[in-house]
Amino acid sequence: MPFFRKRKEEAAKPPTKAGAAISGVISGSLGESVDAAWQGLKNVGEAFRDPKRVGVRAADQPTVQWLRQLASLLSKLGAEILRSGENTGDTEKQIVDIAARYGVRARCFALPSGIFVRVETVSGDPGSELDFAPVSDGGMQLNQVEALQKLLLRMRAEAVPFDQVRDALRAEQAMPRRFQPTAVVSGYALLTLALGLLQHPTLNAAIGYAVLGAAVGVLQYLVKRHLPPLLTLLPVAASILVTALALRFAGPLLHEEPGNLFIPPLIGFLPGAALTLGAIELATDSALSGLSRLAGAVNILLMLALGILVATDTVHAHPVGKPVPDTLGAWIGWAAAALLAIGFTINSDAPNRSLTWLIAALLATRVVQTAGTLVGGQVLGAFVAGMGLPLTASWIGKRAGIPDQVIFLPAFWMLVPGAHGLSGVQQLLVNHSPAGWQTLLNVMITVVAIALGVLAGASLRRTTRLEVLPVEQATG
């Protein structure tokens, strides 16, 4: 019987490294000794930590022109990966793997502002070619991130013709917004409302968050559409606008401290992700990239604080009435996480089918963070939540066919403490309060905890690396 014969042959095959490791854990735990169980656990860790290596056939006598085109293509691809929010170390690994799929070796040097790529053959003949591509201004919409990730998966699986890659990159960069400007502004207001409710959940404050968030959303749209040269000054203008409105109207009318109202509307400018990516890059020996990101993040915080300082010095604050007691329960934090997912879907053009998974990912991240905080405090909560992010995004990606980054970026963004960083700078520059130093110190400790958690979680995923081998040794 062929079927049973095949099953016997499969049963006779030696187990994989991971399978043998797990068998060692089971056998050691059940009956042999603690040493055997410990060795089995170590083998499991090694099996899932070490990337799987797949050899690829070396390119057959490539020309100088072909190498030059490939270097140019890979540098442009790397710039798009960086623009999507990936850290420099992972960007370099992806470019090296894709170059291997074309049968050549690549060396990369990535910075947040651009990437150098050098490609060369295994034999060194006809030499090597170097190219550089800058990272264009502005982040990506989530539907663009999805298109880019699908292209990267295809390029890892096969040597895609250069023309098709160029066409795919042009199509991704030209993707229009799926929602009308009114919806985009509403999405930004939802993001503001969600962040505000996570920090200061009162009913009156929620009204202020929504109105001020809509005001910043309109300002963003007008500047991007009609005054692009002023984009650099947009953080200052936005912080002046919301601070002035909070001092003059929102605080007195809503009986809320203005300081509780004007930070959440600046959600689109808060550099929490840049702070955490910088910490990740510093931890992975990408010191130049990490310091560059941290310097850029501090610059944004100072620009926002400058706007707050200008507004507080020029606008006469009306007295705030009697504070309204907190009328919202503990459930509001979970509702805010769901609102955050909806706001991201609208404001950042996430794919429609990802909304349910985004809500699930954000709620799962909040569950893990809350549990960790209850057990060991804020730092442990940040660490375990960061560790869960790559694993959650990877699991959803495999189950739902949604690229990891589409899920990872919003959840990561919810976790990073950019608002607290701005609060610390505001306390120092505006209120002249020494407590600002303690706030900033807590922010940096939390950022490091998240960064280490993300690195730990990413190391638990089994990855596959491509490498160029001589023809007789290649397997892929």
C-alpha positions as CSV (number, residue, x, y, z in Angstrom):
1,M,0.0,0.0,0.0
2,P,1.8,3.2,-1.2
3,F,0.1,5.4,1.4
4,F,1.1,3.3,4.4
5,R,4.6,2.8,2.9
6,K,5.0,6.6,2.7
7,R,3.8,7.0,6.3
8,K,6.4,4.4,7.4
9,E,9.1,6.2,5.6
10,E,8.2,9.5,7.1
11,A,8.1,8.0,10.6
12,A,11.6,6.6,10.0
13,K,13.1,10.0,9.2
14,P,15.3,11.5,11.9
15,P,13.5,14.3,13.8
16,T,14.2,17.9,13.1
17,K,16.4,19.9,15.5
18,A,13.3,21.5,17.1
19,G,11.5,18.2,17.3
20,A,14.5,16.5,18.9
21,A,14.8,19.3,21.3
22,I,11.1,19.1,22.3
23,S,11.4,15.3,22.7
24,G,14.4,15.9,25.0
25,V,12.3,18.2,27.2
26,I,9.5,15.7,27.4
27,S,11.6,12.6,28.1
28,G,13.8,14.5,30.5
29,S,10.9,15.9,32.4
30,L,9.0,12.7,32.6
31,G,11.5,10.3,33.6
32,E,15.2,10.7,33.3
33,S,16.7,13.6,35.1
34,V,16.6,17.3,35.7
35,D,19.8,17.6,33.6
36,A,18.2,16.0,30.6
37,A,15.2,18.3,30.9
38,W,17.4,21.4,31.2
39,Q,19.4,20.3,28.2
40,G,16.2,19.8,26.2
41,L,15.0,23.3,27.1
42,K,18.3,24.8,26.0
43,N,18.0,22.9,22.7
44,V,14.5,24.3,22.1
45,G,15.8,27.8,22.7
46,E,18.6,27.3,20.2
47,A,16.3,25.7,17.7
48,F,14.0,28.7,17.7
49,R,16.6,31.3,18.2
50,D,19.0,30.4,15.4
51,P,17.6,31.4,11.9
52,K,17.1,28.7,9.3
53,R,19.7,29.1,6.5
54,V,18.6,28.6,2.9
55,G,21.2,28.5,0.2
56,V,20.5,30.3,-3.1
57,R,22.3,29.6,-6.4
58,A,24.9,32.2,-7.2
59,A,24.2,34.5,-10.2
60,D,25.6,33.2,-13.5
61,Q,28.1,35.8,-14.9
62,P,26.2,39.0,-14.2
63,T,27.2,42.1,-16.1
64,V,28.3,45.4,-14.6
65,Q,25.1,47.1,-15.9
66,W,23.0,44.4,-14.2
67,L,24.8,44.9,-10.9
68,R,24.4,48.6,-11.2
69,Q,20.6,48.3,-11.7
70,L,20.3,45.8,-8.8
71,A,22.2,48.2,-6.5
72,S,19.9,51.1,-7.5
73,L,16.8,49.0,-7.0
74,L,17.8,47.6,-3.6
75,S,18.7,51.0,-2.3
76,K,15.3,52.4,-3.3
77,L,13.6,49.4,-1.8
78,G,15.6,49.9,1.4
79,A,14.5,53.5,1.6
80,E,10.9,52.5,1.4
81,I,11.4,49.9,4.1
82,L,12.8,52.6,6.4
83,R,10.0,54.9,5.5
84,S,7.5,52.3,6.6
85,G,8.8,52.5,10.2
86,E,11.3,49.6,10.2
87,N,14.5,49.9,12.2
88,T,17.8,50.1,10.4
89,G,19.1,46.7,11.5
90,D,16.1,44.7,10.2
91,T,16.1,46.8,7.0
92,E,19.7,45.8,6.3
93,K,18.9,42.1,6.9
94,Q,15.9,42.2,4.5
95,I,18.0,43.8,1.7
96,V,20.8,41.3,2.2
97,D,18.3,38.4,1.9
98,I,16.6,39.9,-1.2
99,A,20.1,40.4,-2.8
100,A,20.8,36.7,-2.1
101,R,17.6,35.7,-3.9
102,Y,19.2,37.4,-7.0
103,G,22.3,35.3,-6.5
104,V,24.6,38.1,-5.2
105,R,25.9,39.3,-1.9
106,A,25.1,42.7,-0.4
107,R,26.5,44.9,2.2
108,C,24.3,47.7,3.6
109,F,24.7,50.8,5.8
110,A,21.3,52.2,6.8
111,L,20.4,55.4,8.6
112,P,17.0,56.9,9.3
113,S,17.6,59.3,6.4
114,G,18.9,56.9,3.8
115,I,20.6,53.7,2.9
116,F,23.8,52.6,1.1
117,V,23.8,49.3,-0.7
118,R,26.8,47.6,-2.3
119,V,26.2,44.4,-4.3
120,E,28.9,42.0,-5.4
121,T,29.2,38.5,-6.9
122,V,30.5,35.5,-5.0
123,S,33.6,35.3,-7.2
124,G,34.2,39.0,-7.1
125,D,34.0,39.3,-10.9
126,P,33.1,41.7,-12.5
127,G,33.4,43.6,-9.2
128,S,30.8,45.5,-7.1
129,E,28.4,48.4,-7.4
130,L,27.4,50.9,-4.8
131,D,24.2,53.1,-4.7
132,F,22.4,55.3,-2.2
133,A,18.8,56.2,-1.8
134,P,17.4,58.8,0.6
135,V,14.3,58.3,2.6
136,S,11.5,60.6,1.4
137,D,9.7,62.9,3.8
138,G,6.5,61.7,5.4
139,G,5.4,58.4,6.8
140,M,3.4,55.7,5.0
141,Q,-0.3,54.9,5.1
142,L,-1.0,51.4,6.4
143,N,-2.3,50.3,3.0
144,Q,1.0,51.3,1.5
145,V,2.8,49.3,4.2
146,E,0.7,46.3,3.3
147,A,1.6,46.7,-0.4
148,L,5.3,47.0,0.4
149,Q,5.3,44.0,2.7
150,K,3.6,41.8,0.0
151,L,6.3,42.9,-2.5
152,L,9.1,42.0,0.0
153,L,7.6,38.6,0.6
154,R,7.5,38.0,-3.1
155,M,11.1,39.1,-3.6
156,R,12.2,36.8,-0.9
157,A,10.5,33.9,-2.6
158,E,11.7,34.6,-6.2
159,A,14.0,36.9,-8.2
160,V,11.3,39.3,-9.4
161,P,12.2,41.1,-12.7
162,F,13.5,44.6,-12.1
163,D,10.8,46.3,-14.1
164,Q,8.1,44.6,-12.1
165,V,9.7,45.8,-8.8
166,R,9.9,49.4,-10.1
167,D,6.3,49.3,-11.2
168,A,5.2,47.9,-7.8
169,L,7.2,50.6,-5.9
170,R,5.7,53.4,-8.1
171,A,2.2,51.9,-7.6
172,E,2.7,51.8,-3.8
173,Q,4.0,55.4,-3.6
174,A,1.1,56.6,-5.7
175,M,-1.6,54.9,-3.7
176,P,-4.4,57.4,-3.0
177,R,-6.1,57.9,0.3
178,R,-9.2,55.7,0.5
179,F,-11.1,58.2,2.7
180,Q,-12.3,61.7,2.1
181,P,-10.7,64.6,4.0
182,T,-13.7,64.8,6.4
183,A,-13.2,61.2,7.3
184,V,-9.5,61.6,7.8
185,V,-10.0,64.5,10.1
186,S,-12.6,62.5,12.0
187,G,-10.1,59.6,12.3
188,Y,-7.5,62.0,13.8
189,A,-10.2,63.2,16.3
190,L,-10.8,59.6,17.3
191,L,-7.1,59.0,17.8
192,T,-7.0,62.1,20.0
193,L,-10.0,61.0,22.0
194,A,-8.6,57.5,22.5
195,L,-5.2,58.7,23.8
196,G,-6.9,61.2,26.0
197,L,-9.2,58.7,27.5
198,L,-6.2,56.4,28.2
199,Q,-4.7,59.2,30.3
200,H,-7.5,61.3,31.8
201,P,-10.9,59.6,31.3
202,T,-13.6,62.1,32.2
203,L,-16.7,63.0,30.1
204,N,-16.0,66.7,29.9
205,A,-12.4,66.1,28.9
206,A,-13.6,63.7,26.2
207,I,-15.5,66.5,24.5
208,G,-12.4,68.7,24.6
209,Y,-10.2,65.9,23.2
210,A,-12.6,65.4,20.2
211,V,-12.9,69.1,19.4
212,L,-9.2,69.9,19.8
213,G,-8.3,66.8,17.8
214,A,-10.5,67.9,15.0
215,A,-8.9,71.3,15.0
216,V,-5.5,69.8,14.6
217,G,-6.7,67.4,11.9
218,V,-8.1,70.4,9.9
219,L,-4.8,72.3,10.4
220,Q,-2.8,69.2,9.2
221,Y,-5.0,68.9,6.1
222,L,-4.7,72.5,5.1
223,V,-0.9,72.7,5.5
224,K,-0.3,69.5,3.7
225,R,-2.7,70.4,0.9
226,H,-2.0,74.1,0.4
227,L,1.3,75.0,2.3
228,P,3.7,72.0,2.0
229,P,6.8,74.2,2.6
230,L,5.5,74.9,6.1
231,L,5.3,71.2,7.1
232,T,8.5,71.6,9.2
233,L,6.8,74.2,11.3
234,L,3.5,72.3,11.7
235,P,4.4,70.8,15.2
236,V,4.9,74.4,16.5
237,A,1.8,75.7,14.9
238,A,-0.3,72.8,16.1
239,S,0.9,73.1,19.7
240,I,0.2,76.9,19.7
241,L,-3.3,76.3,18.4
242,V,-4.4,73.6,20.9
243,T,-2.7,75.3,23.9
244,A,-4.4,78.6,23.1
245,L,-7.8,77.0,22.6
246,A,-7.4,75.0,25.8
247,L,-6.3,78.0,27.9
248,R,-8.9,80.4,26.4
249,F,-12.0,78.2,26.0
250,A,-11.7,74.5,26.7
251,G,-10.5,74.7,30.2
252,P,-13.1,77.3,31.5
253,L,-16.0,75.8,29.5
254,L,-15.3,72.2,30.4
255,H,-14.0,72.8,34.0
256,E,-10.8,70.9,33.1
257,E,-7.2,71.8,33.6
258,P,-5.9,73.0,30.3
259,G,-2.8,70.8,30.7
260,N,-4.9,67.7,30.6
261,L,-6.4,68.8,27.3
262,F,-3.7,70.1,25.0
263,I,-1.3,67.1,24.9
264,P,-3.5,64.4,23.4
265,P,-4.4,66.5,20.3
266,L,-0.7,66.5,19.4
267,I,-0.8,62.7,19.0
268,G,0.3,62.9,15.4
269,F,3.5,64.6,16.3
270,L,4.5,62.7,19.4
271,P,7.9,60.9,18.8
272,G,7.4,57.9,21.1
273,A,8.0,55.5,18.2
274,A,11.2,57.3,17.3
275,L,12.4,57.2,20.9
276,T,11.8,53.4,21.1
277,L,13.3,52.6,17.7
278,G,16.3,54.7,18.7
279,A,16.7,52.6,21.9
280,I,16.3,49.4,19.8
281,E,19.0,50.5,17.4
282,L,21.4,51.4,20.3
283,A,20.8,48.0,21.8
284,T,21.6,46.3,18.5
285,D,24.9,48.1,17.9
286,S,23.5,50.6,15.4
287,A,24.7,53.5,17.5
288,L,24.7,56.2,14.7
289,S,21.2,55.4,13.7
290,G,20.0,55.2,17.3
291,L,21.5,58.5,18.3
292,S,20.1,60.1,15.1
293,R,16.6,59.0,15.9
294,L,16.9,60.1,19.6
295,A,18.1,63.5,18.5
296,G,15.2,63.9,16.0
297,A,12.7,62.8,18.7
298,V,14.1,65.3,21.2
299,N,14.0,68.0,18.6
300,I,10.2,67.3,18.0
301,L,9.5,67.4,21.7
302,L,11.3,70.8,22.0
303,M,9.3,72.2,19.0
304,L,6.1,71.1,20.6
305,A,7.2,72.5,23.9
306,L,8.1,75.8,22.2
307,G,4.6,76.1,20.8
308,I,3.1,75.4,24.3
309,L,5.5,78.0,25.8
310,V,4.5,80.7,23.2
311,A,0.8,80.1,23.7
312,T,1.0,80.2,27.5
313,D,3.0,83.5,27.4
314,T,0.6,85.2,25.0
315,V,-2.9,83.9,25.8
316,H,-4.6,85.0,28.9
317,A,-5.9,81.9,30.7
318,H,-9.4,82.1,32.1
319,P,-9.9,80.6,35.5
320,V,-11.0,77.0,35.6
321,G,-14.2,76.2,37.4
322,K,-14.7,73.5,39.9
323,P,-13.3,70.2,38.6
324,V,-15.8,67.7,37.4
325,P,-15.5,64.3,39.2
326,D,-14.4,61.3,37.2
327,T,-17.7,59.9,35.8
328,L,-16.2,57.1,33.6
329,G,-15.4,53.7,34.9
330,A,-12.4,51.4,34.4
331,W,-14.0,50.0,31.2
332,I,-13.2,53.2,29.3
333,G,-9.5,52.2,28.9
334,W,-10.6,49.1,26.9
335,A,-13.0,51.1,24.9
336,A,-10.3,53.6,24.1
337,A,-8.1,50.8,22.7
338,A,-10.9,49.9,20.3
339,L,-11.3,53.6,19.4
340,L,-7.6,53.8,18.7
341,A,-7.9,50.9,16.2
342,I,-10.8,52.6,14.4
343,G,-9.0,55.9,14.3
344,F,-5.9,54.2,12.8
345,T,-8.0,52.5,10.2
346,I,-9.5,55.8,9.1
347,N,-6.6,58.2,9.6
348,S,-3.8,55.9,8.3
349,D,-5.8,54.0,5.7
350,A,-5.4,50.5,7.2
351,P,-6.9,47.7,5.0
352,N,-10.6,47.2,5.8
353,R,-10.1,43.5,6.7
354,S,-7.5,44.4,9.3
355,L,-9.9,46.4,11.6
356,T,-11.1,43.4,13.7
357,W,-7.5,42.1,14.0
358,L,-6.3,45.6,15.0
359,I,-8.8,45.8,17.7
360,A,-7.9,42.3,19.0
361,A,-4.1,43.1,18.9
362,L,-4.6,46.4,20.8
363,L,-6.8,44.8,23.4
364,A,-4.3,41.9,23.8
365,T,-1.4,44.3,24.2
366,R,-3.4,46.2,26.9
367,V,-4.2,43.0,28.7
368,V,-0.5,42.0,28.8
369,Q,0.6,45.4,29.8
370,T,-2.0,45.7,32.6
371,A,-1.2,42.2,33.9
372,G,2.6,42.9,33.9
373,T,2.0,46.3,35.7
374,L,-0.1,44.6,38.4
375,V,2.6,42.0,39.0
376,G,5.7,44.0,38.8
377,G,5.0,47.7,38.1
378,Q,5.0,49.9,35.0
379,V,8.5,48.9,33.7
380,L,7.6,45.1,33.8
381,G,4.3,45.9,32.1
382,A,6.0,47.8,29.3
383,F,8.6,45.0,28.9
384,V,6.1,42.1,28.6
385,A,3.8,44.1,26.4
386,G,6.7,44.9,24.1
387,M,7.8,41.3,24.0
388,G,4.3,40.3,23.0
389,L,4.0,42.7,20.1
390,P,6.2,40.8,17.5
391,L,4.6,37.5,18.5
392,T,1.1,38.8,18.2
393,A,1.7,40.5,14.9
394,S,3.4,37.4,13.5
395,W,0.5,35.1,14.6
396,I,-2.1,37.4,13.1
397,G,-0.1,37.7,9.9
398,K,0.0,33.9,9.5
399,R,-3.6,33.4,10.4
400,A,-5.2,36.4,8.5
401,G,-2.8,37.0,5.8
402,I,-2.2,40.6,7.0
403,P,1.5,41.7,6.9
404,D,3.1,41.9,10.4
405,Q,3.9,45.6,10.2
406,V,0.2,46.6,9.6
407,I,-0.7,45.1,13.0
408,F,2.6,45.9,14.8
409,L,2.8,49.6,14.1
410,P,-0.5,50.7,15.7
411,A,0.0,48.4,18.7
412,F,3.6,49.6,19.1
413,W,2.4,53.2,18.8
414,M,-0.2,52.8,21.5
415,L,2.5,51.4,23.8
416,V,5.2,54.0,23.5
417,P,5.0,56.9,26.0
418,G,5.4,59.9,23.7
419,A,2.7,61.9,25.5
420,H,4.5,61.5,28.8
421,G,7.7,62.7,27.2
422,L,6.0,65.9,26.1
423,S,4.4,66.3,29.5
424,G,7.9,66.2,31.1
425,V,9.3,68.8,28.7
426,Q,6.3,71.0,29.3
427,Q,6.7,70.7,33.1
428,L,10.3,71.8,32.7
429,L,10.0,74.7,30.2
430,V,6.5,76.0,31.0
431,N,5.8,75.2,34.6
432,H,9.5,75.3,35.7
433,S,8.8,72.3,37.8
434,P,11.6,69.9,38.8
435,A,9.1,67.1,38.6
436,G,9.7,67.2,34.8
437,W,13.1,65.5,35.3
438,Q,11.4,62.6,37.1
439,T,8.8,62.3,34.3
440,L,11.5,62.3,31.6
441,L,13.5,59.7,33.5
442,N,10.5,57.5,33.8
443,V,9.8,57.9,30.1
444,M,13.4,56.8,29.2
445,I,13.2,53.8,31.5
446,T,9.9,52.8,29.9
447,V,11.3,53.3,26.4
448,V,14.2,51.0,27.2
449,A,11.9,48.4,28.7
450,I,9.7,48.4,25.6
451,A,12.7,48.2,23.3
452,L,14.2,45.3,25.1
453,G,10.8,43.6,25.2
454,V,10.4,44.0,21.4
455,L,13.9,42.5,20.9
456,A,13.2,39.6,23.2
457,G,9.9,38.9,21.4
458,A,11.5,39.1,18.0
459,S,14.2,36.7,19.0
460,L,11.5,34.1,19.8
461,R,10.2,34.0,16.3
462,R,11.8,31.5,13.9
463,T,13.3,33.3,11.0
464,T,14.7,32.2,7.6
465,R,17.8,33.9,6.2
466,L,19.0,33.5,2.6
467,E,22.6,33.2,1.6
468,V,24.4,32.8,-1.7
469,L,26.2,29.5,-2.1
470,P,28.2,27.9,-4.9
471,V,25.9,26.1,-7.4
472,E,26.7,22.6,-6.1
473,Q,25.7,23.6,-2.5
474,A,22.6,25.7,-3.2
475,T,19.2,24.4,-2.0
476,G,16.9,27.4,-2.9
